[in-house]
């Protein structure tokens, strides 16, 4: 049986490599994702989010994006 911790790491949750991101609309945070991979599973493109965070794009799917601080469980 696979442990819960292993599943969480495999899915990108709470690992040192995961970077949480926030989607903003009109300057207000409207969505929070614990990782870009989780945002991708919700229908967003990881490269589009990265382009916004690095300044190469202004919007992705109608949202501005930025890195976020990790929320504590």
C-alpha positions in Angstrom: 0.0 0.0 0.0 1.2 3.5 -0.8 1.4 5.9 2.1 -0.5 9.1 2.1 2.7 11.1 2.3 4.0 9.4 -0.9 0.7 10.3 -2.7 0.9 13.9 -1.6 4.5 14.2 -2.8 3.6 12.5 -6.1 0.7 15.0 -6.7 2.9 18.0 -5.9 1.5 18.9 -2.4 3.7 20.2 0.4 7.0 19.4 -1.2 10.0 21.6 -1.2 9.8 22.0 -5.0 6.1 23.0 -5.1 5.5 26.7 -5.4 2.1 28.0 -4.5 0.5 30.4 -6.9 -2.4 32.9 -6.7 -4.8 34.0 -9.5 -5.9 37.6 -9.3 -8.8 39.4 -10.9 -8.9 43.2 -10.6 -6.0 43.0 -8.1 -7.9 40.7 -5.7 -6.8 37.1 -5.1 -9.6 34.9 -6.3 -7.9 31.5 -6.5 -5.1 29.8 -4.6 -3.3 26.7 -5.7 -0.6 24.8 -3.6 1.4 24.3 -6.8 1.3 25.1 -10.5 0.7 21.4 -11.1 -2.5 21.6 -9.1 -3.6 24.7 -11.2 -2.9 22.6 -14.3 -5.2 19.9 -13.0 -7.9 22.5 -12.6 -7.6 23.5 -16.3 -4.9 26.1 -16.4 -1.6 25.8 -18.4 1.5 25.6 -16.4 3.6 27.4 -19.0 1.0 30.2 -19.1 1.2 30.7 -15.3 5.0 30.6 -15.4 5.0 33.3 -18.2 2.9 35.6 -16.0 5.0 35.0 -12.9 8.2 35.8 -14.8 6.8 38.8 -16.5 6.7 37.4 -20.0 2.9 37.6 -20.1 0.3 39.8 -18.3 -2.6 37.4 -18.2 -3.4 33.7 -18.5 -7.0 32.7 -19.0 -8.3 36.1 -17.8 -6.2 36.1 -14.5 -3.0 37.7 -13.4 -0.7 35.3 -11.6 1.8 35.6 -8.9 3.8 33.4 -6.5 2.1 33.0 -3.1 3.2 32.2 0.4 2.5 28.6 1.4 -0.7 28.3 3.4 -0.4 26.3 6.6 -2.8 23.3 7.0 
